[in-house]
Amino acid sequence: MDRKQEKFKILKFGGTSLGTVERIKHVANLICNNELNLVVLSAMSGTTNSLAEIASLLFNGDIDGAQRDIKYLEIKYIEVADKLYLSAKSIEEAKKFILCSFSSLQTIAQSPISSKQEKIILAQGELLITRLMHIYLKEIGIVSVVLPAIEFMRTDRNGEPDIHFIKKNVCKLLKHYPNNRLFITQGYICRNVSGEIDNLQRGGSDYTASLLGSALNACEIQIWTDIDGLHNNDPRVVSTTAPVRTLTFDEASKLAYFGAKILHPTCILPAKLKNIPVRLLNTMNPQAPGTLISDTADTGKIKAVAAKDNVTYIKLRSHYKIPCYRFLEKIFHCFAQSHTPIAPFSFPEAKRSFAGSSLPSFLSRKREEAWVVGRAKDLVAVGESVLQFLVGRGVDDGGGTGLILSHRLIAPFSRRSAVPVNHVVGSVAYPGDGGFPLRIFCQFQIQNCGGFGF
């Protein structure tokens, strides 16, 4: 088929899918199917955590500790090269690249680092795995092209992906290889608006895949992990879970936000805007159907429950009659200044309730700054809570997207003791699913937050 008439398929493989030599070989077999594939790779399992620990040691001035950990990681990758390749030529090429990468890390690790250098350190995992995969494919006779992500992935001055730049530059790169059908690139890493090495934060490889799918108008985006699709509950909590076979974009996005670990919340939007199906597949069981995310909805049943823990709830109440819009402006301005993500919960007159996973650090900072929101009074605390979320058409809040089931334990900021409380949110029946009772248990704990002087 003429490549001009053929659409790309984007395949993203996470760190656990690439965690061993055997899994790297298995992924190589999956991507060599003669389709037009752009493969996005995350760093090998554990690598990004190791690099983050090295950066942390350097930030804290522990030069010897950082250099020791760099050497340990280098030895691990040398062992991978020895086991992955058969020919001496491939082993030599891989080891040359590995030694060059870790030599640059050792050069950086001569003194405490800046945030710019931290980003360079964190990028090494993806750079290593794409090169190792490319060398392996070449050894087994498969032609592939490595597209350096830092040549087309860029964020703007607000730290958001520069969609126009990404599309323009990835298409420009691909034009150099009109006859190739297999391309490999790095997930997670990018450049910022200043041209410095940066990243898309944790979960960024999913985002890379979705952005590339949108830029190339792909026929499908596949997210390969170590589990058979998105399950209907958290397998760490519930022993009998099952994969959900179909979800809408909105359902998947909300489940991801409310705790489903298999998918990063940011990766849904670019695919949704172009109506590109996203398929969640299991690297260890590639024959399993997984989960298909598209604009097609099933109706009349509960599909899944997700929980987002470590969420902090705050309530603001004004004792002064200021206009509602002015009160909200003041509140949201404070959150925006500190880049703190929040979820508004309720807006009764002169009272505002919010929840968010970044609020503890935000509140700690604001206590230091003697934060005042207009004339808001009585910031009422804040308990660590669990938000429960259901998705499924016919069982939602009227918008077709889901229902939040959540209770929060509220206490004054002056309360100092940590009080764990077990609490049953509710037992409710949904006729659309046979009227089974859904009983959700939540655990809350009051934070030792101190007080504000409003």
SVG drawing of the C-alpha trace seen along z (x, -y; Angstrom):
<svg xmlns="http://www.w3.org/2000/svg" viewBox="-34 -43 67 58">
<polyline fill="none" stroke="black" stroke-width="0.4" points="0.0,0.0 1.2,-3.5 2.3,-5.0 0.6,-8.3 -2.7,-6.5 -2.0,-4.6 -2.4,-5.8 0.1,-5.3 -0.7,-3.2 0.9,-4.4 2.1,-1.7 3.3,-2.8 5.1,-0.3 5.5,-1.0 8.5,-0.3 7.2,3.1 6.7,4.2 10.4,3.6 11.6,4.6 13.8,7.6 15.8,8.9 13.0,11.4 10.4,8.7 12.4,6.5 12.6,9.3 8.9,10.0 8.1,6.3 10.3,6.5 8.2,9.4 5.0,7.4 6.0,4.3 7.4,6.2 4.1,6.9 4.7,5.0 2.2,2.3 3.0,-1.4 4.0,-1.7 5.4,-4.5 6.5,-2.9 6.8,-5.0 9.0,-3.5 9.3,-4.3 12.5,-3.6 13.0,-0.1 11.2,0.6 12.9,-1.0 15.3,-3.2 13.4,-6.5 13.1,-5.9 16.9,-5.2 17.7,-8.3 15.3,-10.4 17.1,-9.1 20.5,-10.0 19.2,-13.5 17.9,-13.8 21.3,-12.8 23.0,-15.5 20.5,-18.1 21.4,-17.2 25.1,-17.4 25.7,-13.6 28.2,-13.4 29.7,-10.1 26.3,-8.5 25.1,-9.7 28.3,-8.5 27.9,-5.1 24.3,-4.7 25.3,-5.8 27.8,-3.0 25.3,-0.4 22.9,-1.5 25.6,-1.4 26.5,2.2 22.8,3.2 22.7,1.9 26.0,3.6 24.5,6.9 21.4,6.2 23.6,5.7 25.5,8.9 22.2,10.9 20.2,9.2 22.5,9.5 24.2,12.5 26.8,10.8 29.9,9.2 29.2,6.2 25.8,5.5 27.2,5.9 30.0,3.5 27.7,0.9 25.3,1.1 28.0,0.9 29.6,-2.1 26.3,-3.9 25.7,-2.9 29.2,-3.9 28.8,-7.3 25.5,-7.9 26.8,-7.1 30.0,-9.0 27.9,-12.1 26.0,-11.3 29.3,-11.0 30.4,-14.4 27.1,-16.0 27.6,-14.3 30.7,-16.2 28.8,-18.8 25.2,-19.7 22.9,-20.1 20.3,-22.6 16.8,-21.7 18.0,-21.9 20.6,-19.2 18.0,-17.1 15.9,-17.0 18.9,-15.8 19.5,-13.0 15.9,-11.9 15.9,-11.7 18.6,-9.0 16.3,-6.0 14.2,-6.6 17.3,-7.4 18.9,-4.2 16.0,-1.8 15.2,-3.2 18.9,-2.7 19.0,0.8 15.8,1.7 17.0,0.3 20.3,2.3 18.4,5.4 16.0,5.0 19.0,4.4 20.6,7.6 17.5,9.7 17.2,8.1 14.5,5.6 14.9,2.1 13.8,-0.6 14.4,-4.4 14.9,-6.1 13.1,-9.5 14.7,-11.7 11.8,-13.0 13.7,-16.2 13.6,-17.2 9.8,-17.4 8.3,-17.2 8.2,-20.7 6.3,-22.5 5.2,-26.2 5.8,-28.9 3.0,-27.5 4.6,-24.1 1.8,-22.7 2.6,-20.7 3.1,-22.9 0.7,-21.1 1.6,-23.0 5.3,-22.6 4.9,-18.8 2.9,-18.2 5.1,-20.3 8.3,-18.8 7.4,-15.1 5.9,-15.2 9.1,-16.9 11.2,-14.1 9.1,-11.4 9.4,-12.8 13.1,-11.8 12.1,-8.1 9.3,-7.7 9.9,-3.9 10.3,-2.9 7.4,-1.4 8.8,-1.0 9.8,-4.1 10.8,-4.2 10.9,-7.3 11.2,-8.2 8.2,-8.8 8.2,-11.3 11.0,-13.5 10.9,-16.8 12.3,-20.3 10.8,-23.4 10.2,-26.7 13.8,-27.7 15.2,-24.7 16.3,-22.9 15.8,-19.2 12.5,-18.8 9.8,-16.2 6.0,-15.7 6.0,-14.6 5.2,-11.1 2.8,-9.3 4.3,-11.4 4.9,-8.5 1.1,-7.9 0.8,-11.6 3.6,-11.4 1.7,-8.6 -1.6,-10.5 0.0,-13.7 1.7,-11.8 -1.5,-10.1 -3.3,-13.4 -0.4,-15.0 -0.3,-12.2 -4.1,-11.5 -3.4,-7.9 -5.9,-5.1 -5.4,-3.9 -3.3,-4.5 -2.3,-1.4 -1.1,-1.6 0.6,1.7 1.1,2.5 1.2,5.6 -2.5,5.9 -5.4,6.9 -7.0,3.5 -8.7,1.2 -10.4,3.2 -13.7,2.5 -12.1,1.9 -8.7,1.6 -7.1,5.1 -5.0,4.0 -8.2,3.7 -10.7,6.0 -9.7,9.6 -12.2,10.3 -11.9,7.7 -12.5,8.0 -11.5,5.9 -13.9,3.4 -14.1,4.0 -15.4,0.6 -15.3,-2.9 -16.1,-6.3 -13.4,-9.0 -15.1,-10.8 -15.5,-7.6 -11.8,-6.7 -10.6,-10.2 -12.6,-10.3 -11.5,-6.8 -7.9,-7.8 -8.3,-11.0 -10.0,-9.2 -7.3,-6.5 -7.1,-4.0 -3.3,-3.6 -3.2,-1.9 -3.9,-5.2 -2.7,-8.7 -5.5,-11.3 -3.8,-13.7 -3.5,-11.1 -7.2,-11.0 -7.8,-14.5 -5.7,-14.6 -7.2,-11.3 -10.7,-12.5 -10.3,-15.7 -9.4,-13.7 -11.7,-10.8 -8.9,-8.3 -9.6,-5.0 -7.3,-4.2 -6.8,-0.5 -5.3,0.7 -3.5,4.0 -1.5,6.5 2.1,7.1 2.2,10.4 -1.1,11.6 -1.3,9.9 -4.2,12.1 -6.5,10.6 -9.0,8.0 -8.1,5.4 -10.1,2.2 -11.3,0.1 -11.8,-3.6 -13.8,-5.4 -16.8,-7.7 -19.2,-4.7 -21.1,-4.2 -22.8,-1.2 -25.9,-2.2 -27.7,-1.2 -25.0,0.4 -22.2,-0.3 -18.8,0.3 -16.3,-0.5 -15.4,-2.0 -12.3,-4.0 -10.9,-5.6 -8.6,-8.5 -6.9,-8.5 -4.7,-11.1 -7.2,-13.8 -7.5,-16.8 -10.8,-18.6 -11.2,-22.2 -14.1,-24.5 -14.0,-28.3 -16.8,-30.4 -17.1,-34.2 -18.7,-36.2 -18.9,-39.2 -21.4,-39.8 -19.1,-40.1 -20.3,-39.2 -20.0,-35.5 -17.9,-36.1 -15.4,-38.3 -15.1,-35.6 -14.4,-32.9 -11.9,-35.1 -9.9,-35.5 -9.9,-31.8 -9.0,-30.5 -6.3,-33.1 -4.5,-31.7 -4.6,-28.2 -3.6,-29.3 -0.5,-31.2 0.8,-28.0 -0.2,-25.7 -2.3,-23.6 -4.9,-21.3 -8.3,-21.3 -11.7,-19.9 -14.6,-22.2 -17.2,-20.3 -20.0,-22.6 -20.9,-26.3 -23.6,-27.2 -24.0,-30.8 -20.8,-32.2 -19.3,-28.8 -16.9,-27.0 -15.6,-23.4 -12.6,-22.0 -10.6,-18.8 -7.2,-18.0 -4.2,-15.8 -1.7,-18.7 -3.5,-20.7 -1.4,-19.7 1.8,-21.3 -0.3,-24.2 -1.8,-24.8 1.6,-24.5 3.0,-27.2 0.0,-29.4 0.3,-29.1 3.8,-30.4 2.6,-33.3 -0.4,-34.2 -2.8,-33.6 -5.9,-35.7 -8.6,-35.2 -10.5,-38.4 -12.3,-38.4 -12.8,-34.7 -13.0,-33.3 -12.9,-29.9 -10.9,-27.6 -12.2,-24.4 -10.0,-21.4 -9.0,-19.1 -9.1,-15.5 -7.3,-13.0 -10.1,-11.2 -10.9,-8.8 -13.1,-9.8 -15.1,-7.0 -16.2,-7.4 -18.6,-5.3 -18.8,-5.4 -21.5,-4.0 -24.4,-5.4 -27.7,-5.4 -26.2,-5.4 -24.7,-8.9 -25.6,-12.4 -27.5,-13.3 -24.5,-14.3 -23.7,-10.8 -20.3,-10.6 -20.4,-9.3 -21.3,-9.8 -19.0,-10.8 -19.7,-9.0 -17.8,-10.7 -18.0,-11.7 -15.4,-13.8 -14.5,-14.1 -14.3,-17.8 -12.6,-19.3 -11.3,-22.7 -7.7,-23.4 -6.9,-23.9 -7.4,-20.2 -4.0,-18.6 -4.5,-14.9 -4.6,-12.4 -7.9,-10.5 -8.4,-7.5 -12.1,-6.9 -13.7,-4.1 -16.8,-5.3 -19.3,-3.6 -20.2,-6.0 -23.4,-4.2 -25.2,-1.1 -27.1,-1.9 -28.9,0.2 -28.8,-0.5 -31.7,1.1 -29.8,0.8 -27.4,3.5 -29.8,5.8 -30.2,3.8 -27.1,5.2 -26.1,3.3 -22.9,1.4 -21.2,0.8 -18.2,-1.4 -15.9,-1.8 -13.7,-4.8 -11.0,-5.6 -10.3,-9.1 -7.6,-10.7 -7.4,-14.3 -4.2,-16.1 -2.1,-17.8 -2.3,-21.1 -2.1,-23.8 -4.2,-26.9 -4.6,-30.1 -5.2,-33.5 -7.9,-34.9"/>
</svg>
